[in-house]
Amino acid sequence: MSGEHLPLSNYDELSEKEIKHKLAVLQAGGSLNVEVLREHEKDNQNRKGIVSYLDKLEQGEVETPEEAIAPSPSAVPQTESKAGPTPGSSDNK
């Protein structure tokens, strides 16, 4: 299987730690095909830690990183401050 169909660009160049983190984020977003990645990993570098991690992801045994569940800054509504006195201040006469 070619790496061009994988959900992570440069998958084969990433470290095990980088892959695990990115996979957990993808899993939290619901866009991870564990079977495709497991097949690719076994057919290529066959890193036991990643294969085992994929098994755990599939079984729901991996905690989701905070940034995967926290809203992105662009998703948080921004409030605008209005110029002028605030209610109850001494400038409100």
C-alpha positions in Angstrom: 0.0 0.0 0.0 1.2 3.5 -0.9 1.6 6.1 1.8 -0.3 8.6 -0.4 -3.6 7.2 0.8 -2.8 7.6 4.5 -4.5 10.2 6.6 -1.1 11.6 7.7 1.3 13.2 5.3 4.8 11.9 5.5 3.6 9.1 7.7 6.7 6.9 7.1 9.0 9.8 8.1 7.2 10.6 11.4 8.5 9.3 14.8 6.5 6.8 16.8 5.6 9.6 19.3 4.4 12.0 16.5 2.3 9.2 14.9 0.6 8.2 18.2 -0.3 11.8 19.0 -1.7 12.5 15.5 -3.6 9.2 15.4 -5.3 10.0 18.7 -6.4 13.4 17.4 -7.7 11.8 14.2 -9.5 9.1 16.2 -11.2 11.8 18.4 -12.4 13.5 15.2 -13.8 10.3 13.9 -11.7 10.4 10.7 -9.3 7.5 11.3 -9.3 4.2 9.4 -7.4 2.0 11.8 -7.4 -1.1 9.4 -5.7 0.9 6.6 -3.0 2.2 8.8 -2.4 -1.1 10.5 -2.0 -2.8 7.1 0.4 -0.1 5.9 2.5 -0.3 9.1 2.7 -4.1 9.1 3.7 -4.1 5.4 6.3 -1.4 5.8 8.2 -0.5 9.0 6.2 -2.9 11.2 6.9 -0.9 14.4 5.4 -3.0 17.2 4.6 0.0 19.3 2.5 1.6 16.5 0.7 -1.7 15.7 -0.1 -2.2 19.3 -1.2 1.5 19.6 -3.6 1.1 16.6 -5.1 -2.0 18.3 -5.7 0.1 21.5 -7.2 3.0 19.5 -9.6 0.6 17.8 -10.7 -0.8 21.2 -11.1 2.7 22.7 -8.3 2.2 25.2 -6.4 5.4 24.4 -7.1 8.8 26.0 -7.8 11.6 23.7 -5.3 14.5 23.8 -6.7 17.8 25.1 -6.3 19.7 21.8 -8.4 17.0 20.1 -11.4 17.8 22.3 -10.9 21.5 23.0 -12.5 23.9 20.6 -10.1 25.6 18.2 -9.6 29.3 18.8 -11.6 30.1 15.6 -14.6 28.2 17.0 -14.8 30.2 20.2 -17.0 33.3 19.7 -15.1 36.5 20.2 -16.8 39.3 22.2 -16.1 42.9 21.3 -15.6 45.4 24.0 -17.6 48.6 23.6 -16.0 51.9 24.2 -17.5 54.0 26.9 -18.4 53.9 30.5 -19.4 50.6 32.1 -22.8 50.4 33.9 -22.4 51.4 37.5 -19.2 53.4 37.0 -18.8 56.9 38.2 -18.6 58.1 34.6 -22.3 57.2 34.1 -24.1 60.4 35.1 
